[in-house]
Amino acid sequence: MVISTGILIYSFYKTKEASPPDKVEKHSYRAAYHFTSPDHWKNDPQKPVYYEGNYHYFYLYNGDYPDGNGTEWRHATSKDLVHWKDEGIAIPKYTNQNGDPWTGSVVVDKENTAGFGKDAFVAIATQPSKDGQKQEQFLWYSTDKGNTFTSYSDEPIMKNPGTKDFRDPKIIWDNTNQKWIMTMAEGSKIGFYESDNLRDWRYTSSFSTENIGVLECPDLYQIRADDGTVKWVLGVSANGKAAGKPNTYAYWTGTFNGTEFLPDNNEPQWLDYGFDWYGGVTFEDVKASDKLDKRYALAWMNNWAYADNTPTLKEGFNGMDSIVRQIELKREGENKYYLSSQPSEALKELTSSTNSFDKIEVDGSETLDVKGDAYQIEADLSWSDFKNAGFRLRESDDQKRHVDVGISAENYSYVNRAFTDQPDETNQFVESTAPFDASKKKVHLKILVDKTSIEVFVDDGKAAYSNLIFPHAEDKGITLFSEGGKAIFKNVKVSHFDSIN
């Protein structure tokens, strides 16, 4: 069916049968298409590894939350990074005097360098050791595809060198130099270590930072830019609030010679400008013909400033990840590079129905005859003179509650959750912004909406946002708005998503 009314062209491609009128759906805050903890609590993701057709994902889990403390590693598998199968606890907590396992990383030891067998899963993680609760590194290994792990030793493989912060080891294989490389979060610096066998590690160098707080969850990898240049990227979870920057994933492009990382620029860039993209990890697209052309990334979708403030607690769980996004390296100017983000292509397979609008001119507001709480909406937005334009999403029928995504004539893009329920009771974290050149007079916006989240990708994804929101169940409206002038919305497409649960 195609309905034309003036300038608004509406197309509806396929629909599902409506529920019987006597059947009332029970509302749940569990995300429709994001990975969520099956129960209790989750936080930091560990970098997924690929083995025999499955991505193996381990994450910090607390089965005693909210009444007891301590994390352990829980295991899930996926073939497409969208649908997940719970595999249970892989590394239990409190099995020795060193307390609970925290963040670290796991690798598949294809060449049996550690001596636990070919293709053994080897995990190294931080524990608050029996030696005065120092942050030290311990090793576990698995010979059953990551389902269960055995502790290598109750003694650390890496003792604390005398620093308060010594945590979150991230391990990669350096193919050029044929050795394992580890990055370690050590306060405001990242330490670099090398090993031949995953058990014995040697310090090689460090990389210091300023004004982005205590670092966590480091990340190091190679990626090829769109101009063919291969760069190394060093990433960390960091708090740039003091410098007016995000509290998400900071990164530098540069070179790595096997022992030392040299940045192209001392100032970090940010992979996400929202409030809820922390503990981020990146990993290879194993199915790509060239594994340096792009990577995948995901993060814990929460913020320590309000981590326990969620209505999902009434349903017995607290913890969600961002969608898996695809990241690529783009050149911008002379020897300047940035990471761009876009949603994983596999998400499109969840599409159940689509609404399309060819062109909508807006001077004020225009509410679409479309509702939803789990979808992707994208559009090409252009203007000549305006002050502010964009979308009001998860809007209430009286239009008083909504989350706003838009572009300001004052040269920034933004996501504002001040007008809907959201987790920050102090209201300090309600509007997130990123630089945007409004003189371009056009932008492409891609927005992912779920039961309790909104993720935004601006143009090619140089700026991305990930924010938690907790709209009322009935708030499902979509309104286009423009203030201070007319804006034109073209190629508006709403793709409604089925649930993965």
C-alpha positions as CSV (number, residue, x, y, z in Angstrom):
1,M,0.0,0.0,0.0
2,V,1.3,3.5,-0.8
3,I,-0.3,6.6,0.6
4,S,0.6,10.1,-0.7
5,T,-0.5,13.2,1.2
6,G,1.2,16.4,0.0
7,I,4.9,16.1,0.5
8,L,4.8,13.1,2.8
9,I,5.2,9.7,1.0
10,Y,4.6,6.6,3.1
11,S,5.3,3.0,2.2
12,F,4.6,0.0,4.3
13,Y,6.3,-3.2,3.1
14,K,5.3,-6.1,5.3
15,T,3.6,-6.5,8.6
16,K,3.0,-9.2,11.2
17,E,-0.4,-10.3,12.4
18,A,-1.7,-8.3,15.3
19,S,-2.2,-9.9,18.7
20,P,-5.7,-11.0,19.6
21,P,-7.6,-8.1,21.3
22,D,-8.0,-10.0,24.6
23,K,-4.2,-10.7,24.8
24,V,-2.4,-8.0,26.8
25,E,1.4,-8.1,26.5
26,K,3.2,-7.9,29.8
27,H,5.8,-5.2,29.6
28,S,9.5,-6.0,30.2
29,Y,12.5,-3.8,30.4
30,R,14.7,-6.6,29.0
31,A,16.2,-5.4,25.7
32,A,14.8,-6.8,22.5
33,Y,18.1,-7.1,20.6
34,H,20.9,-6.2,23.0
35,F,22.9,-8.8,25.0
36,T,21.6,-8.8,28.6
37,S,22.6,-10.6,31.7
38,P,20.4,-13.7,32.1
39,D,19.9,-12.7,35.8
40,H,21.6,-10.7,38.6
41,W,24.5,-8.6,37.3
42,K,27.0,-8.2,34.4
43,N,29.6,-5.5,33.7
44,D,32.9,-5.6,31.8
45,P,33.0,-7.7,28.5
46,Q,36.2,-9.6,27.8
47,K,37.3,-9.6,24.1
48,P,35.5,-12.4,22.3
49,V,37.5,-15.1,20.5
50,Y,36.5,-17.2,17.5
51,Y,36.8,-20.9,17.5
52,E,35.1,-23.6,15.4
53,G,32.3,-21.5,14.0
54,N,31.4,-19.6,17.2
55,Y,32.4,-16.4,18.9
56,H,33.2,-17.2,22.5
57,Y,32.3,-14.3,24.8
58,F,33.2,-14.1,28.5
59,Y,32.0,-11.3,30.8
60,L,32.1,-10.3,34.4
61,Y,29.0,-11.7,36.2
62,N,27.8,-11.6,39.8
63,G,25.2,-14.3,40.6
64,D,24.8,-12.9,44.2
65,Y,23.8,-9.4,43.1
66,P,22.4,-7.3,44.7
67,D,23.0,-9.0,48.1
68,G,26.6,-10.2,47.6
69,N,29.8,-9.2,46.0
70,G,32.3,-10.7,43.7
71,T,32.5,-11.3,39.9
72,E,33.2,-14.4,37.9
73,W,33.5,-15.1,34.2
74,R,30.3,-16.2,32.5
75,H,30.4,-17.7,29.0
76,A,28.2,-17.1,26.0
77,T,28.5,-18.1,22.3
78,S,27.3,-16.7,19.1
79,K,27.5,-17.4,15.4
80,D,26.4,-13.9,14.2
81,L,27.1,-11.6,17.2
82,V,23.4,-10.9,17.5
83,H,21.9,-14.2,18.9
84,W,23.6,-15.6,22.0
85,K,23.6,-18.9,23.8
86,D,24.3,-18.9,27.5
87,E,27.1,-21.4,28.4
88,G,27.2,-20.8,32.2
89,I,30.0,-20.0,34.5
90,A,33.5,-20.6,33.1
91,I,35.7,-19.2,35.9
92,P,34.0,-19.3,39.3
93,K,34.7,-16.8,42.0
94,Y,36.2,-17.3,45.5
95,T,37.8,-20.6,44.6
96,N,41.1,-19.6,46.3
97,Q,42.5,-17.0,48.8
98,N,43.0,-14.5,46.0
99,G,39.3,-13.5,45.8
100,D,37.3,-13.1,42.7
101,P,38.5,-12.8,39.1
102,W,38.2,-9.4,37.5
103,T,38.7,-8.1,34.0
104,G,41.4,-9.7,31.7
105,S,41.4,-11.4,28.3
106,V,41.4,-14.8,26.7
107,V,43.3,-16.1,23.7
108,V,43.2,-19.4,21.8
109,D,46.8,-20.8,21.9
110,K,46.9,-22.2,18.4
111,E,50.5,-23.2,18.6
112,N,50.6,-24.5,22.2
113,T,53.0,-21.9,23.3
114,A,51.9,-22.2,26.9
115,G,52.1,-26.0,27.0
116,F,48.4,-26.6,27.9
117,G,47.7,-28.2,24.5
118,K,47.0,-27.0,21.0
119,D,44.0,-24.6,20.8
120,A,43.8,-24.4,24.6
121,F,41.9,-21.3,25.8
122,V,44.2,-19.3,28.0
123,A,42.8,-16.5,30.2
124,I,44.8,-14.0,32.2
125,A,42.8,-11.8,34.6
126,T,43.4,-9.6,37.6
127,Q,42.6,-10.7,41.2
128,P,43.0,-8.9,44.5
129,S,45.6,-11.3,45.7
130,K,46.0,-12.8,49.1
131,D,49.2,-10.7,49.4
132,G,47.6,-7.6,50.8
133,Q,44.8,-7.4,48.2
134,K,47.2,-6.2,45.6
135,Q,46.1,-6.2,42.0
136,E,48.0,-9.1,40.5
137,Q,47.6,-11.3,37.4
138,F,46.6,-14.9,37.4
139,L,46.2,-17.5,34.7
140,W,43.6,-20.1,33.9
141,Y,43.4,-22.5,31.0
142,S,40.6,-24.5,29.3
143,T,40.9,-27.6,27.1
144,D,37.1,-27.9,26.5
145,K,36.5,-24.9,24.3
146,G,36.2,-22.4,27.1
147,N,33.4,-24.2,29.0
148,T,35.4,-24.8,32.1
149,F,38.8,-23.4,33.2
150,T,41.5,-24.8,35.4
151,S,43.6,-22.5,37.6
152,Y,47.3,-22.6,36.7
153,S,48.5,-21.5,40.1
154,D,47.4,-19.8,43.3
155,E,50.4,-17.6,42.9
156,P,50.4,-14.7,40.4
157,I,52.2,-15.1,37.0
158,M,52.7,-11.3,37.3
159,K,53.3,-9.8,40.7
160,N,52.3,-6.3,41.5
161,P,55.4,-4.0,40.9
162,G,54.4,-1.6,43.7
163,T,51.6,0.4,42.2
164,K,48.0,0.8,43.3
165,D,46.6,0.1,39.9
166,F,47.9,-2.9,38.0
167,R,44.9,-4.5,36.2
168,D,42.9,-5.5,33.1
169,P,45.6,-7.4,31.0
170,K,44.8,-7.4,27.3
171,I,46.8,-10.0,25.2
172,I,47.4,-10.1,21.5
173,W,49.7,-12.1,19.2
174,D,52.2,-9.9,17.5
175,N,52.6,-11.7,14.2
176,T,55.5,-9.5,13.0
177,N,57.7,-10.2,16.0
178,Q,56.2,-13.7,16.8
179,K,55.4,-13.1,20.4
180,W,52.6,-12.3,22.8
181,I,52.0,-8.7,23.7
182,M,50.2,-7.6,26.8
183,T,48.9,-4.1,27.7
184,M,48.1,-3.3,31.3
185,A,46.2,-0.5,33.0
186,E,48.5,1.1,35.6
187,G,46.9,4.3,36.9
188,S,47.3,7.0,34.3
189,K,49.7,5.0,32.1
190,I,49.6,1.8,30.0
191,G,52.3,-0.8,30.6
192,F,53.6,-3.0,27.7
193,Y,54.8,-6.5,28.3
194,E,56.0,-9.4,26.1
195,S,56.0,-13.2,26.4
196,D,56.8,-16.3,24.5
197,N,54.6,-18.7,26.5
198,L,51.8,-16.6,28.2
199,R,53.3,-17.5,31.6
200,D,56.5,-15.5,31.8
201,W,56.2,-11.8,31.0
202,R,58.8,-9.0,30.5
203,Y,58.2,-5.3,30.8
204,T,59.1,-3.3,27.7
205,S,57.7,0.2,27.9
206,S,54.8,2.4,29.0
207,F,52.5,5.1,27.6
208,S,51.4,7.9,29.9
209,T,48.2,10.0,29.7
210,E,47.0,13.3,31.1
211,N,43.6,14.6,32.3
212,I,41.6,11.4,31.6
213,G,41.6,9.8,35.0
214,V,42.5,6.3,36.0
215,L,42.7,4.0,33.0
216,E,41.0,0.7,32.6
217,C,40.6,-2.1,30.0
218,P,43.4,-1.2,27.5
219,D,43.2,-2.3,23.9
220,L,45.9,-2.6,21.2
221,Y,45.5,-3.7,17.5
222,Q,46.4,-3.1,13.9
223,I,43.9,-1.7,11.3
224,R,44.2,-0.6,7.7
225,A,42.9,2.9,6.8
226,D,40.8,3.7,3.8
227,D,44.0,5.1,2.1
228,G,45.8,1.8,2.5
229,T,47.9,2.9,5.5
230,V,48.2,0.3,8.3
231,K,48.1,1.9,11.8
232,W,48.3,0.6,15.3
233,V,45.5,1.8,17.7
234,L,45.9,2.0,21.4
235,G,42.5,2.3,23.3
236,V,41.5,2.6,26.9
237,S,38.4,3.1,29.0
238,A,38.9,6.6,30.6
239,N,37.1,9.5,32.2
240,G,37.6,12.7,30.3
241,K,35.0,14.7,32.3
242,A,37.6,17.0,33.9
243,A,38.7,18.0,30.4
244,G,35.2,18.2,29.0
245,K,35.5,14.9,27.2
246,P,33.5,11.7,27.4
247,N,33.8,8.9,30.0
248,T,34.0,6.1,27.4
249,Y,36.8,4.7,25.1
250,A,39.7,7.0,24.3
251,Y,42.1,6.0,21.6
252,W,45.3,7.1,19.8
253,T,46.5,6.1,16.3
254,G,50.2,5.5,15.9
255,T,53.0,3.0,15.4
256,F,54.1,0.0,17.5
257,N,57.6,-1.5,17.0
258,G,57.0,-4.6,19.2
259,T,58.1,-2.9,22.4
260,E,56.9,0.7,22.3
261,F,53.8,2.6,21.1
262,L,54.3,6.1,19.5
263,P,51.1,8.1,19.0
264,D,50.5,10.3,16.0
265,N,49.1,12.9,18.4
266,N,49.2,13.2,22.1
267,E,45.5,14.2,22.4
268,P,43.1,11.2,22.5
269,Q,40.1,10.7,20.3
270,W,36.9,9.1,21.5
271,L,35.0,6.2,20.0
272,D,31.7,7.1,21.7
273,Y,30.3,10.4,23.0
274,G,27.5,9.0,25.0
275,F,27.4,8.3,28.8
276,D,27.1,4.5,28.6
277,W,29.9,2.8,26.5
278,Y,32.5,1.6,29.0
279,G,35.0,-1.3,29.3
280,G,35.0,-1.4,25.5
281,V,36.7,-4.2,23.6
282,T,37.5,-4.7,19.9
283,F,38.1,-7.9,18.0
284,E,38.7,-9.3,14.5
285,D,36.1,-9.9,11.9
286,V,37.2,-13.5,11.3
287,K,35.1,-13.9,8.2
288,A,36.7,-11.0,6.4
289,S,39.1,-11.7,3.6
290,D,41.5,-9.1,5.0
291,K,41.3,-9.0,8.8
292,L,42.9,-5.6,8.9
293,D,40.2,-3.8,7.0
294,K,37.7,-3.6,9.9
295,R,37.0,-4.8,13.4
296,Y,34.1,-5.3,15.7
297,A,33.6,-3.5,19.0
298,L,31.2,-3.7,22.0
299,A,31.1,-2.3,25.5
300,W,29.2,-2.5,28.8
301,M,26.3,-0.1,28.4
302,N,26.3,1.5,31.8
303,N,28.1,4.1,33.9
304,W,29.6,3.6,37.4
305,A,28.1,7.0,38.4
306,Y,24.6,5.3,38.5
307,A,25.2,1.6,37.7
308,D,22.7,0.3,40.2
309,N,19.8,2.6,39.2
310,T,17.8,0.5,36.8
311,P,14.2,-0.7,36.7
312,T,15.4,-4.0,35.4
313,L,16.2,-4.9,39.0
314,K,12.5,-5.6,39.5
315,E,12.9,-8.3,36.8
316,G,15.9,-9.8,38.6
317,F,18.8,-8.5,36.4
318,N,21.0,-5.5,35.8
319,G,23.5,-5.5,32.9
320,M,23.4,-4.9,29.1
321,D,26.0,-4.5,26.3
322,S,25.9,-2.1,23.4
323,I,25.2,-3.6,20.1
324,V,28.2,-5.0,18.3
325,R,29.5,-2.3,16.0
326,Q,31.8,-2.4,13.0
327,I,34.8,0.0,13.2
328,E,36.9,1.2,10.3
329,L,39.9,3.6,10.1
330,K,39.4,6.7,8.0
331,R,41.9,9.4,6.9
332,E,41.1,13.0,7.5
333,G,43.7,15.6,6.4
334,E,47.4,15.2,6.6
335,N,48.4,12.1,8.6
336,K,45.2,12.4,10.7
337,Y,43.0,9.3,11.1
338,Y,39.9,8.4,13.1
339,L,37.8,5.4,13.8
340,S,34.3,5.3,12.3
341,S,31.5,3.2,13.8
342,Q,28.4,1.6,12.2
343,P,26.0,-1.0,13.5
344,S,26.8,-4.6,12.6
345,E,25.2,-5.6,9.3
346,A,23.9,-8.8,11.0
347,L,21.3,-6.7,12.8
348,K,19.4,-6.2,9.6
349,E,18.4,-9.9,9.8
350,L,16.1,-9.0,12.7
351,T,13.9,-6.7,10.6
352,S,10.3,-7.7,10.8
353,S,8.7,-4.7,9.0
354,T,9.7,-1.4,7.5
355,N,8.2,2.0,7.1
356,S,9.6,4.4,4.5
357,F,9.1,8.1,3.9
358,D,10.7,9.7,0.8
359,K,10.6,13.3,1.8
360,I,9.2,15.3,4.7
361,E,9.5,19.1,5.0
362,V,9.4,20.2,8.6
363,D,9.0,23.7,10.1
364,G,8.0,23.0,13.6
365,S,7.2,19.4,14.1
366,E,5.7,16.4,12.2
367,T,4.6,13.2,14.1
368,L,4.8,10.0,12.1
369,D,2.0,7.5,12.0
370,V,4.6,5.0,13.2
371,K,5.2,3.6,16.7
372,G,7.9,1.3,18.2
373,D,10.3,0.5,21.0
374,A,12.8,-1.7,19.1
375,Y,13.9,-0.4,15.7
376,Q,16.5,1.4,13.6
377,I,15.6,4.7,12.1
378,E,17.8,6.5,9.6
379,A,17.4,9.6,7.5
380,D,19.2,12.3,5.4
381,L,18.6,15.6,7.0
382,S,19.3,19.0,5.3
383,W,18.6,22.7,6.0
384,S,19.4,26.2,4.9
385,D,18.7,28.4,8.0
386,F,17.8,26.7,11.3
387,K,18.6,26.6,15.0
388,N,18.0,23.0,15.8
389,A,16.5,19.9,14.1
390,G,16.2,16.2,14.6
391,F,14.1,13.5,16.1
392,R,12.0,13.1,19.3
393,L,11.9,9.3,20.0
394,R,10.1,7.1,22.5
395,E,7.7,10.0,22.7
396,S,4.5,9.9,24.9
397,D,1.1,10.6,23.4
398,D,1.0,14.0,25.1
399,Q,4.5,14.7,23.7
400,K,5.9,15.6,27.2
401,R,8.2,12.6,27.5
402,H,10.8,11.9,24.8
403,V,14.5,11.5,24.0
404,D,16.0,13.9,21.5
405,V,18.6,13.3,18.8
406,G,19.6,16.3,16.7
407,I,21.9,18.8,15.2
408,S,22.4,22.3,16.5
409,A,23.4,25.3,14.4
410,E,26.0,26.0,17.1
411,N,28.1,23.2,15.5
412,Y,27.4,20.1,17.5
413,S,25.3,17.0,17.4
414,Y,23.6,15.7,20.5
415,V,21.5,13.2,22.3
416,N,19.3,14.5,25.2
417,R,17.6,12.2,27.6
418,A,16.4,14.9,30.0
419,F,12.8,14.5,29.0
420,T,12.4,10.8,29.6
421,D,13.2,8.5,32.5
422,Q,16.9,7.8,32.7
423,P,19.3,6.5,35.3
424,D,21.1,9.6,36.5
425,E,19.2,11.1,39.4
426,T,21.6,14.0,39.7
427,N,20.8,15.1,36.1
428,Q,24.4,15.8,35.4
429,F,24.5,13.3,32.6
430,V,21.5,14.1,30.4
431,E,22.8,15.7,27.2
432,S,25.8,14.3,25.4
433,T,27.4,16.3,22.5
434,A,30.0,15.9,19.8
435,P,31.5,18.5,17.4
436,F,29.6,18.8,14.1
437,D,30.1,21.4,11.3
438,A,26.6,22.7,10.8
439,S,27.7,24.7,7.7
440,K,27.7,21.5,5.8
441,K,23.9,21.9,5.9
442,K,23.3,18.2,5.8
443,V,23.8,15.0,7.8
444,H,22.9,11.3,7.8
445,L,21.6,10.0,11.1
446,K,21.3,6.3,11.9
447,I,19.6,5.7,15.3
448,L,19.1,2.4,17.1
449,V,16.2,2.3,19.7
450,D,15.6,-0.5,22.1
451,K,13.6,-1.0,25.3
452,T,16.2,0.8,27.5
453,S,18.7,2.3,25.2
454,I,19.5,4.6,22.3
455,E,22.6,4.5,20.1
456,V,23.3,7.1,17.4
457,F,25.7,7.1,14.5
458,V,26.3,10.5,12.8
459,D,27.3,10.5,9.1
460,D,29.9,7.8,8.7
461,G,30.1,7.3,12.4
462,K,33.0,9.6,13.4
463,A,30.6,10.5,16.2
464,A,28.6,7.8,18.0
465,Y,26.5,7.9,21.1
466,S,25.4,5.1,23.5
467,N,22.9,6.1,26.2
468,L,20.6,4.3,28.6
469,I,17.0,5.4,28.8
470,F,14.0,4.0,30.6
471,P,10.9,5.3,28.8
472,H,7.4,4.3,29.9
473,A,6.2,1.2,28.2
474,E,3.5,3.1,26.2
475,D,5.9,5.8,25.0
476,K,6.5,4.8,21.4
477,G,6.0,7.9,19.3
478,I,8.3,9.3,16.6
479,T,8.3,13.0,15.8
480,L,10.5,15.0,13.4
481,F,11.3,18.6,14.5
482,S,13.0,21.8,13.2
483,E,13.3,25.0,15.2
484,G,14.2,28.4,13.7
485,G,13.7,27.4,10.1
486,K,12.8,24.5,7.8
487,A,14.5,21.2,7.6
488,I,14.1,18.5,5.0
489,F,14.1,14.8,6.0
490,K,14.7,12.5,3.1
491,N,14.9,8.7,2.8
492,V,13.4,8.2,6.3
493,K,13.4,4.5,7.0
494,V,12.2,2.8,10.2
495,S,13.2,-0.9,10.4
496,H,11.4,-2.7,13.3
497,F,13.3,-5.5,14.9
498,D,12.2,-8.8,16.3
499,S,13.4,-9.8,19.7
500,I,16.4,-12.2,20.1
501,N,14.9,-13.5,23.4
